[in-house]
């Protein structure tokens, strides 16, 4: 056996041994972890602990003589009327999400390019989140929108009750400026959604027992049709419970033509796989690292977490 092959063999054995020992330590830590109750994010004990820690931290911060100055300075910057309104270029105009002392939860709005270039831009409100929260008596936090290309009239709005990761997703008509009656609606959960067409979505969410990763995020992607119950959605791809999460994607050109649909599988905090959905089944895309052939140089990849 030559030196390079022998070294590679030893490295492989070390990787396998290290992985096994790491898994044993992880399993033992989970079993013996005295703080597992903190995993129940909204559990009474976890909430009480978080409030106590917040009060303790706030007390330390406020006791610093610099606190008042820095707090007032940051607040004035965030609420300044003359701050630049960051915009996104959309087919229907320049869009912006704005918050100030009067719009605490924020307002999703748009302006024309000509108006935005003026000293006093005229904004058209698309969705007033403060008004919506009052009307529905909910602590709504706007977590963004995903609009169907190329028209971008129909959008999926993510609203979180209180700002948590879990959000409900509702279909919104940007022209009518109202939620679509009997439109797409996904109940609260940690979820990721992509439009395929007007009547089809790719959804990764909690589909029931055994469909969330150990981190509490989805790892199963399904195709959901308009007016179809969640229970009837068709499974497209399934990762592993040990993954971090899964997000579906749709690749389009500027005219809205679809070239690929697929999913990003987050295997760990540092590793991801891209999978495209083909008629014959999902196909994993080869990464740059996997495409390398460095055996001739004697190079061997290090163990992955």
N, C-alpha and C positions, 0 to 999 in steps of 0.2 A: 504493500500500500504506500503510495507516495505521500510526501509531507502535507501537501495541500488537501488531499482527500482525507487524510487522517485528522487534520485540523478541523475540516468541515464536519466530519463525523462527530468529533468531540463537542463542537459548538451545537450541533443538532440535539445531542443527548442533554447538554446543559440547558438548552431552551425548553425541552420537554420536562426535565426535572424541575426547573424554575417555575414553569407554568403550573405544574401539579402542586408544588408546595405553596405557590401563591393562592391557588384555588382553595387549598385546605385552610390556609390562614384566613381567607375571605369568608369561607363558610363558618369557621369557628367564631370570627368576629361578629358575623350577623347573629349567630346563636346567642353569644354572650353580651351583645350590645345593650347596655342599660338605658340607652337613649332612643330606642326604637319608637317610643311614643311620639317623638318629634316628627316621624314620618307622616302622621295624621295631621296634615297642615292646618286644618280647621278644627281639630279636636280641642276640647275645652282646656286641657292641660297644656297643649302646645301654644294656644293663643295666649293663655295667662302668662306663660314663660316669656313669650315674645314681647308682650306688653311691659313686663317687669324689666326685661333687658333694655328695651327702648327707653324707658323712663330713666334707668340707670345711666345709659349712654348720653341721653339728652342733658341730664344733670351735669355730667362731666364737661360736655361741650359748652353749656351756658355759663359755667363757672369761669371759663376762660375769658379774660378781658377783651379779647379780639372778636369774640363771637358776635356781639351786637353789630359791629361795623361790617363784618363779612356777610352776615345774614342780610342786613339791609341793602348792601351793595348787590348781592346776588338777586334779591327780590326785585330791585329796581331794574336790573338788566332784563330779567324774565318778563316783567310787566311793562317795559318801555313801549310807548306808542310808536316811536320812530324807529324801532328796530327793523331790520330788513326781513321781509316776509319770504322765507325760502319756498320756492315753488317747484313743481314737477310739470314738465311739458307733456300735455295730453292732447288728444285729438279735439277735445271740446274746449280747450283753453289751458291756462296756467292754473294749476290747483295748489292749494295751500291748506294746512291745518293750523289754525291760529288759537292761541290761548292767552288770556290776560286777566286782569282783576274782574272783568265783567263776564268773560267767557272762560270760567275756571275749568270746565270739562272740555271746552273747545268747540270750534265750528269748522266744518269742512266746507271750503268755499273755492270759487274760481273767478278768474278775471281774464279779459282779453290781453293779448300782448301789448296792444297800443295803450290800454288803460294802465297796465302794470308799469309801463315805462314813464307814465306821468307822475307828477308830484303827489297826486291824490288818487290812487287806484280805486276803482269802483268794483267792489266785490259782490258776487252773487252767491248767496248761501245755498249749499247743497244739502247739508245736514247740520242742524244745531243740536249738539249732544247735550248741552245743558237743558234745553227745552224738552228733549226726548226723555231725559232722566226724570224731570218733573212730571211729565205726562204719564210715564209708566211706573213712577214711584220706585225707581231702581237706581243703584249707585253705578251708572254706566261709565265705563272708561273705554274710549275709542282705541282699538288696536289695529286699525288700518282697513284698507279695502282692496279687493281684487276685481278688476273690471274686465268683461269679456271683449277681447279684440275682434274685429278692428273697430267696431262702432263705439265700444266703451260706454254704452248706455246702461246695461245691466251689470250690477256690481254685487259682490259678496262682502257684507260688512261684518267685521269681527267686533263684538262688544263684550267686554269683561265686566262682571258685576263686582266692583271693588278693586279691580286691578290685578287679580290673580292670573296665573298662566291660562287656566281654563276659560274659554270664551264661547259664547253662542254665536252662530253665523247665520245671517239673514240676507235674503235677496232684496236689493234696493234698485229702484228705477231713478236714474239721475235726471231724467227729463221731467218726470212727474214729481220728483223729490219726495217720494214716499216708498215705503216697503211694499213689495209686490204681494198682492193678495194671493194666498195659496202658493206662494213662491217657494224656492228652496229654503229650508230651515233645518239647521243642525243644532240640537240641544247642547247645552253647556258641556264642554269637555276640552281636553288638550288635543287639538286636531289641526290638520293641515289640508287645504283644499285647492284644487286647480280646475279651472274651466276646461272642458273639452269642446263643447259647443253649447248652444242655447239650452239644450235639454239634458246635458250630461256633465257630470262632475267626477273627478277622481278624488277620493276622500281617504285620509288616514285618520282614524279616531278610535275611540273605545267602542268596539263592536260587541262587547260582552265578555264574559269570563275567558281569560287566557289570550286576550288580544292587546294587552299593554306590556311594555317592557318592564324590567325590574326597576327602572328609573321612573316609571309611571307615564310613559309616552307611547303613542301607537307604533305598531310595527306591521300592521296589515293594511294594504291598500285595496279599496273596492271601487267599483264603478256604480254610481248612483244616477238614476234617471229621474226626470221631473215627475212629481206626484207619486214616486215610488217610496214605499215604506223603507226605513233603514234595514229592516230585517230581510228585505228582498234584494238588497244590493249584491252585485256579483263580485266575488273576490278575484283580484287580478294578480296580486303578489303578496307574499308573506316573508318577512325577515325572520329574526330569531328573538326570543324573549330576552336574551343577553345583550341585544343591541341597545343603543341609547334612544334612537327614534327613527322615524321614517317620514319622508316628505315626497308627495307626488309632484311631477312637473310636466309641462307641455311646452314644447319648443315650436315657436311660430316665426314666420317671416313678417315683414312690415305690413303685408296685406292680410294677415291673419291666417294664412295657410299653415296647417299643422305638418311638421316634418317628423317629429318623434314625440312619443309620450313615454314616461318612465317614472323612476323614483330614485331619490337619494337615500341610501341606507347608511345612517351614522352608526358604525360598528363600535366606536369608542369616541372619546372626546377628541381624538387626533386622527382617526381613520374613517374614511367614508368610501362607499362603493356606489357607482352609478349603474343603474339597470334600465334598459329600454324594453318596452313591451312590444313584442312581435307576434304575428298570428300563430307561430309555432310555440310561443311561450316566452317568458322573460329571458333576456340575454344580458349578462354582465359585461360591462365595458372594461377592457384591459387598461390598467393604470400604467403610467410611465415607468414606475418602478418594476411592475411585473413584466413589462416589455423589454427590460434590459437583459443582456446576457453577458455577465461579467465573469463567468467562470474561467475564461482564459487568463484573466488578470489575477486570479486567485482571490477575488473579492467575494465576501459572503455577507448577506444582510444580517443585521443584528436582530435579536429577538424583539418581536412586537408586543406591546402591552396587551 
